[in-house]
Amino acid sequence: MYKPKEAKLFGAVLKQLLHEKGLSDRQFAKQAGLEQSYVSKLLNPKPGKEIAEPRIKTRQKLAKGLGITEQELLEEIDRYSDLEAAKTTPDTPDLAEREEAIAKPYQETIESDAGSIEERYLRATNNFDNLEPLERKSRIQVLEEIASNRDFPRYHWKVMEFLADFVRRKAPWKEEEEGERSQKITADIQAALTVIGRRDIEKDPANQRLDLSKVDIASADLKEAKLQGVFLYESNLQNANLIGANLQKVNLRKTNLKEAWLDSTNLQRARLDQADLQKAKLSLSNLQRATLNRANLQRADLSVADLKGADLDRADLLCANLNGANLQGAYLNGANLRGAKLYSANLQGAYFYKASLQGADFSGATNLTQRQIELAQGDRTTILPEYLVTPADWI
């Protein structure tokens, strides 16, 4: 059970933890939401100016800054309770020596654990490609445990890159002849994708991205997966479950997303140029400022989707469902909207230059102007809101 400790013991242990996690005093203070001056005093106490033991709320902030719970922090402190005597023994009167006495056993444990975790990683990855899928799945579970070890953060990215490389090797996408479907995704490939999708993205290195381009992962279950920043261009995700996934800024150029489930998905600023989204379900999805140049969205469900500022120039939206969608400032120049449904859609500032609107239904659409319509191409089958007049040249 935790007992009150001197602030200097907190400082000694925190120093060691910050060193392991590669955090500077400044970074730690920012993450913890504490004044840097306080953190400096805690980590580097001066004789005669020691501060009091951190209170509960402060301890919680210290733990938050380290990415652990308060209980885990207190457990780290309690690991050294048997070294309390080191603070009072005549043989270690100097503060630096006392801190070293406290930290030494911990450092020895860490070094020992480092060897163990490296051995586990090597065993898990040894001869990996030649194993049976179910055995690989078991090893992938071990790799996820290694990646989650907070004492050795460098293994996080090492494991994620290994798994991404594995998927690219074992599931490359070669465009098949029309009508031919990919085989069902294997258990090991699905396991690797699941680990990647639920990783702690805060541990991802800055300016580095996982590469899952040109892979065949049709029908993969990536529900609520964290895939922001991942390369997925020219891949096969047909019929994949991506409901609630985060695909913010993801490169999905020329990706096959036919009949994919993308409801409530975050695709903000995603690149979907020339992507195939025929019959895809995108209801309630966030596509703000996404680029969908020449994308195939025939019969796609975009009801109540947020397409504010999206670039849909020359996109094929034949018979697409855009009921209730937000298309404020969206670019639909040269787009095919024949037979599309835009009931109650918000079209404020949307661009329709030379867009094909034959058979489109704008019933109840809001913020659509006569000028927008006159720049488009329609005919008598185009249903306009009551407040607009069918252009004379629409025959």
C-alpha positions as CSV (number, residue, x, y, z in Angstrom):
1,M,0.0,0.0,0.0
2,Y,1.3,3.5,-0.9
3,K,2.6,5.6,1.9
4,P,3.5,9.3,1.8
5,K,7.0,9.9,0.4
6,E,9.3,12.9,0.2
7,A,9.1,14.9,-2.9
8,K,12.7,14.1,-3.7
9,L,11.9,10.5,-4.1
10,F,9.2,11.4,-6.6
11,G,11.9,13.4,-8.4
12,A,14.3,10.6,-8.5
13,V,11.8,8.1,-9.9
14,L,10.3,10.6,-12.3
15,K,13.8,11.4,-13.7
16,Q,14.3,7.7,-14.5
17,L,10.9,7.4,-16.1
18,L,11.4,10.5,-18.3
19,H,14.8,9.1,-19.4
20,E,13.2,5.8,-20.5
21,K,10.4,7.5,-22.4
22,G,12.8,10.0,-24.0
23,L,10.9,13.0,-22.7
24,S,12.5,16.4,-21.9
25,D,11.4,18.3,-18.8
26,R,9.6,20.8,-21.1
27,Q,7.7,18.1,-23.0
28,F,6.7,16.4,-19.7
29,A,5.5,19.6,-18.1
30,K,3.4,20.4,-21.2
31,Q,1.9,16.9,-21.3
32,A,1.2,17.0,-17.5
33,G,-0.3,20.5,-17.6
34,L,2.1,21.7,-15.0
35,E,4.3,24.8,-14.7
36,Q,7.8,24.0,-15.9
37,S,9.3,25.7,-12.9
38,Y,7.5,23.3,-10.6
39,V,8.6,20.3,-12.6
40,S,12.2,21.6,-12.5
41,K,12.1,22.0,-8.7
42,L,10.7,18.5,-8.3
43,L,13.3,16.9,-10.6
44,N,16.2,18.9,-9.3
45,P,15.6,19.9,-5.7
46,K,18.0,22.3,-4.1
47,P,19.2,21.8,-0.5
48,G,17.1,23.8,1.9
49,K,14.5,24.5,-0.8
50,E,12.8,21.1,-1.1
51,I,9.1,21.2,-2.0
52,A,6.3,19.3,-0.4
53,E,5.1,15.9,-1.5
54,P,2.8,16.3,-4.6
55,R,-0.9,16.3,-3.7
56,I,-3.4,13.9,-5.3
57,K,-4.4,16.2,-8.2
58,T,-0.7,17.0,-8.9
59,R,0.2,13.2,-8.8
60,Q,-2.6,12.6,-11.3
61,K,-1.1,15.2,-13.6
62,L,2.3,13.7,-13.2
63,A,1.0,10.3,-14.1
64,K,-0.9,11.8,-17.1
65,G,2.3,13.4,-18.4
66,L,4.0,10.0,-18.3
67,G,1.0,8.3,-20.0
68,I,0.3,6.1,-17.0
69,T,-2.3,6.0,-14.3
70,E,-1.8,7.5,-10.8
71,Q,-1.9,4.0,-9.4
72,E,0.9,2.9,-11.7
73,L,3.0,5.9,-10.7
74,L,2.5,5.1,-7.0
75,E,3.4,1.5,-7.6
76,E,6.7,2.7,-9.2
77,I,7.3,4.7,-6.0
78,D,6.5,1.8,-3.8
79,R,9.0,-0.4,-5.6
80,Y,11.7,1.6,-3.7
81,S,10.1,1.5,-0.2
82,D,12.7,-1.0,0.9
83,L,15.4,1.6,0.0
84,E,14.0,4.3,2.3
85,A,17.0,3.7,4.6
86,A,19.3,4.9,1.8
87,K,18.0,8.4,2.5
88,T,19.1,8.4,6.1
89,T,22.2,6.1,6.2
90,P,25.5,8.0,7.1
91,D,27.1,6.3,4.1
92,T,25.0,8.3,1.6
93,P,24.7,11.8,2.9
94,D,24.8,13.4,-0.5
95,L,21.5,13.9,-2.3
96,A,23.0,12.8,-5.7
97,E,24.3,9.6,-4.0
98,R,21.0,8.9,-2.4
99,E,19.2,9.3,-5.8
100,E,21.7,7.0,-7.4
101,A,21.1,4.4,-4.7
102,I,17.4,4.6,-5.4
103,A,17.7,4.5,-9.2
104,K,20.4,1.8,-9.5
105,P,18.2,-1.3,-8.8
106,Y,15.5,0.1,-11.1
107,Q,18.0,0.7,-13.9
108,E,19.4,-2.9,-13.6
109,T,15.9,-4.2,-13.9
110,I,15.2,-2.2,-17.0
111,E,18.4,-3.4,-18.6
112,S,17.5,-6.9,-17.8
113,D,14.0,-6.4,-19.2
114,A,15.5,-4.8,-22.4
115,G,17.3,-8.1,-23.1
116,S,14.2,-10.1,-22.5
117,I,11.9,-8.0,-24.7
118,E,14.4,-8.1,-27.5
119,E,14.5,-11.9,-27.2
120,R,10.7,-12.0,-27.3
121,Y,10.7,-9.8,-30.4
122,L,13.2,-12.0,-32.2
123,R,11.4,-15.2,-31.3
124,A,8.1,-13.7,-32.4
125,T,9.4,-12.6,-35.8
126,N,11.7,-15.5,-36.5
127,N,10.8,-17.4,-39.7
128,F,7.5,-15.5,-39.7
129,D,6.5,-15.8,-43.3
130,N,6.9,-19.6,-43.4
131,L,4.5,-20.3,-40.5
132,E,0.9,-21.4,-40.8
133,P,-1.6,-18.5,-40.7
134,L,-3.0,-19.5,-37.2
135,E,0.5,-19.7,-35.7
136,R,1.3,-16.3,-37.2
137,K,-1.9,-14.9,-35.6
138,S,-0.7,-16.1,-32.2
139,R,2.7,-14.4,-32.7
140,I,1.0,-11.2,-33.8
141,Q,-0.7,-11.2,-30.4
142,V,2.7,-11.4,-28.8
143,L,4.0,-8.6,-30.9
144,E,1.1,-6.4,-29.8
145,E,2.0,-7.0,-26.2
146,I,5.6,-6.0,-27.0
147,A,4.5,-2.8,-28.8
148,S,2.3,-1.9,-25.8
149,N,5.2,-2.1,-23.3
150,R,5.4,1.4,-21.9
151,D,9.0,0.9,-20.7
152,F,10.3,0.3,-24.2
153,P,8.4,2.7,-26.6
154,R,10.8,2.2,-29.5
155,Y,9.2,-1.3,-30.0
156,H,5.9,0.3,-30.8
157,W,6.9,1.6,-34.2
158,K,9.2,-1.4,-34.8
159,V,6.3,-3.8,-34.5
160,M,3.9,-1.6,-36.5
161,E,6.3,-1.4,-39.4
162,F,6.9,-5.1,-39.3
163,L,3.2,-5.8,-39.5
164,A,2.6,-3.4,-42.3
165,D,5.5,-4.9,-44.2
166,F,4.0,-8.3,-43.6
167,V,0.6,-7.3,-45.0
168,R,2.2,-5.8,-48.1
169,R,4.2,-9.0,-48.7
170,K,1.4,-11.5,-48.1
171,A,-1.5,-9.6,-49.6
172,P,-0.4,-7.6,-52.6
173,W,-3.1,-6.4,-54.9
174,K,-2.9,-7.2,-58.5
175,E,-5.9,-5.8,-60.4
176,E,-7.8,-8.8,-61.4
177,E,-9.9,-9.5,-64.5
178,E,-13.4,-8.0,-64.4
179,G,-15.8,-10.1,-62.5
180,E,-13.1,-11.9,-60.5
181,R,-13.2,-11.4,-56.7
182,S,-10.4,-11.6,-54.2
183,Q,-10.2,-14.5,-51.7
184,K,-11.5,-14.0,-48.2
185,I,-9.0,-12.2,-46.0
186,T,-6.9,-14.7,-43.9
187,A,-6.9,-14.7,-40.0
188,D,-3.3,-13.6,-39.8
189,I,-3.7,-10.6,-42.1
190,Q,-6.8,-9.6,-40.2
191,A,-5.0,-9.8,-36.9
192,A,-2.1,-7.6,-38.2
193,L,-4.6,-5.0,-39.4
194,T,-6.5,-5.1,-36.1
195,V,-3.3,-4.4,-34.2
196,I,-2.4,-1.5,-36.5
197,G,-5.9,-0.1,-36.3
198,R,-6.0,0.0,-32.5
199,R,-2.4,1.1,-31.9
200,D,-1.6,4.1,-29.7
201,I,-1.0,6.7,-32.4
202,E,0.5,9.1,-29.9
203,K,3.6,6.8,-30.0
204,D,3.9,7.1,-33.8
205,P,7.1,9.0,-34.8
206,A,6.6,12.4,-36.3
207,N,6.7,12.6,-40.1
208,Q,6.6,8.8,-40.5
209,R,3.7,6.9,-41.9
210,L,2.7,3.3,-42.2
211,D,2.6,2.0,-45.7
212,L,-0.4,-0.2,-46.6
213,S,-0.5,0.8,-50.3
214,K,-1.3,-1.7,-53.1
215,V,-2.6,-4.4,-50.7
216,D,-5.6,-6.6,-51.1
217,I,-7.6,-6.5,-47.9
218,A,-11.1,-6.8,-49.3
219,S,-13.7,-7.4,-46.6
220,A,-11.3,-6.5,-43.8
221,D,-12.8,-5.5,-40.5
222,L,-11.4,-2.1,-39.7
223,K,-14.3,-0.8,-37.7
224,E,-13.3,2.3,-35.6
225,A,-9.6,1.7,-36.7
226,K,-7.1,4.5,-36.2
227,L,-5.7,4.9,-39.7
228,Q,-5.0,8.6,-39.9
229,G,-2.0,9.3,-42.0
230,V,-1.6,5.7,-43.3
231,F,-0.8,5.2,-47.0
232,L,-3.7,3.1,-48.5
233,Y,-3.5,4.2,-52.1
234,E,-4.2,1.8,-55.0
235,S,-5.4,-0.9,-52.5
236,N,-8.4,-3.2,-52.6
237,L,-10.8,-2.5,-49.7
238,Q,-13.9,-3.7,-51.4
239,N,-16.7,-4.4,-49.0
240,A,-14.4,-3.6,-46.0
241,N,-16.0,-2.5,-42.7
242,L,-14.6,1.0,-41.9
243,I,-17.6,2.2,-39.9
244,G,-16.4,4.9,-37.5
245,A,-12.8,4.6,-38.6
246,N,-10.4,7.6,-38.6
247,L,-9.1,8.1,-42.1
248,Q,-8.2,11.7,-41.7
249,K,-5.7,12.8,-44.3
250,V,-5.3,9.2,-45.6
251,N,-4.1,8.7,-49.1
252,L,-6.8,6.5,-50.8
253,R,-6.1,7.6,-54.4
254,K,-7.3,4.9,-56.9
255,T,-8.4,2.7,-54.1
256,N,-11.2,0.2,-54.6
257,L,-13.9,0.9,-52.0
258,K,-16.8,-0.6,-53.8
259,E,-19.6,-1.4,-51.4
260,A,-17.4,-0.5,-48.5
261,W,-19.0,0.5,-45.2
262,L,-17.8,4.0,-44.3
263,D,-20.7,5.3,-42.2
264,S,-19.7,7.9,-39.6
265,T,-16.1,7.7,-40.8
266,N,-13.7,10.6,-40.5
267,L,-12.4,11.2,-44.0
268,Q,-11.5,14.9,-43.5
269,R,-9.0,16.0,-46.0
270,A,-8.6,12.4,-47.3
271,R,-7.3,11.9,-50.9
272,L,-9.9,9.9,-52.8
273,D,-9.0,11.0,-56.4
274,Q,-10.1,8.3,-58.9
275,A,-11.2,6.0,-56.1
276,D,-14.0,3.5,-56.8
277,L,-16.8,4.1,-54.3
278,Q,-19.7,2.5,-56.2
279,K,-22.5,1.7,-53.8
280,A,-20.3,2.6,-50.8
281,K,-22.1,3.5,-47.6
282,L,-20.9,7.0,-46.5
283,S,-23.9,8.1,-44.4
284,L,-23.0,10.7,-41.7
285,S,-19.3,10.6,-42.8
286,N,-17.0,13.6,-42.5
287,L,-15.6,14.4,-45.9
288,Q,-14.8,18.1,-45.2
289,R,-12.2,19.3,-47.7
290,A,-11.6,15.8,-49.0
291,T,-10.5,15.4,-52.7
292,L,-12.6,13.1,-54.9
293,N,-11.6,14.3,-58.3
294,R,-13.0,11.8,-60.9
295,A,-14.0,9.4,-58.1
296,N,-16.7,6.9,-59.0
297,L,-19.6,7.4,-56.5
298,Q,-22.4,5.8,-58.6
299,R,-25.3,4.9,-56.3
300,A,-23.2,5.7,-53.2
301,D,-25.1,6.6,-50.0
302,L,-23.8,10.1,-48.9
303,S,-27.0,11.0,-46.9
304,V,-26.3,13.6,-44.2
305,A,-22.6,13.4,-45.0
306,D,-20.5,16.6,-44.4
307,L,-18.9,17.5,-47.7
308,K,-18.1,21.1,-46.9
309,G,-15.4,22.4,-49.2
310,A,-14.9,18.9,-50.7
311,D,-13.5,18.7,-54.3
312,L,-15.8,16.6,-56.4
313,D,-14.8,18.0,-59.8
314,R,-15.7,15.5,-62.6
315,A,-16.8,12.9,-60.0
316,D,-19.5,10.4,-61.1
317,L,-22.4,10.7,-58.7
318,L,-25.0,8.9,-60.9
319,C,-28.1,8.1,-58.8
320,A,-26.1,8.9,-55.6
321,N,-28.0,9.6,-52.4
322,L,-27.0,13.1,-51.1
323,N,-30.2,13.7,-49.1
324,G,-29.5,16.1,-46.2
325,A,-25.8,16.4,-47.1
326,N,-23.8,19.5,-46.4
327,L,-22.2,20.7,-49.7
328,Q,-21.3,24.2,-48.7
329,G,-18.6,25.4,-50.9
330,A,-18.1,22.0,-52.5
331,Y,-16.7,21.8,-56.0
332,L,-18.9,19.8,-58.4
333,N,-17.7,21.3,-61.7
334,G,-18.2,18.8,-64.5
335,A,-19.6,16.2,-62.1
336,N,-22.2,13.7,-63.1
337,L,-25.3,14.1,-60.9
338,R,-27.8,12.5,-63.2
339,G,-30.6,10.9,-61.1
340,A,-28.9,12.0,-57.8
341,K,-31.1,12.8,-54.8
342,L,-30.3,16.0,-53.0
343,Y,-33.4,16.5,-50.9
344,S,-32.8,19.0,-48.1
345,A,-29.1,19.3,-49.0
346,N,-27.3,22.5,-48.1
347,L,-25.8,23.9,-51.4
348,Q,-24.6,27.3,-50.2
349,G,-21.7,28.4,-52.4
350,A,-21.4,25.0,-54.2
351,Y,-19.9,25.1,-57.7
352,F,-21.9,23.4,-60.5
353,Y,-20.2,24.6,-63.6
354,K,-21.1,22.3,-66.5
355,A,-22.3,19.7,-64.0
356,S,-24.9,17.2,-65.4
357,L,-28.1,17.5,-63.4
358,Q,-30.5,15.6,-65.6
359,G,-33.0,13.7,-63.5
360,A,-31.5,15.1,-60.3
361,D,-33.9,15.9,-57.4
362,F,-33.2,19.1,-55.5
363,S,-36.6,19.1,-53.7
364,G,-36.2,21.0,-50.4
365,A,-32.6,21.8,-51.1
366,T,-31.4,25.0,-49.3
367,N,-29.2,27.9,-50.3
368,L,-29.3,27.0,-54.0
369,T,-29.3,30.1,-56.3
370,Q,-30.5,30.7,-59.8
371,R,-27.0,31.5,-60.8
372,Q,-25.7,28.2,-59.6
373,I,-28.3,26.3,-61.7
374,E,-27.8,28.4,-64.8
375,L,-24.1,27.4,-64.9
376,A,-25.0,23.7,-64.8
377,Q,-26.5,21.4,-67.5
378,G,-30.0,20.0,-66.9
379,D,-33.3,19.4,-68.5
380,R,-37.0,19.2,-67.7
381,T,-36.5,16.1,-65.7
382,T,-34.4,18.0,-63.2
383,I,-36.5,18.8,-60.1
384,L,-35.7,22.2,-58.6
385,P,-36.8,23.8,-55.4
386,E,-40.0,25.8,-55.7
387,Y,-38.1,29.1,-55.3
388,L,-36.1,28.5,-58.5
389,V,-37.0,28.7,-62.2
390,T,-36.0,26.1,-64.8
391,P,-33.5,27.8,-67.2
392,A,-34.9,28.4,-70.6
393,D,-32.1,26.5,-72.3
394,W,-32.9,23.3,-70.4
395,I,-34.8,21.3,-73.0
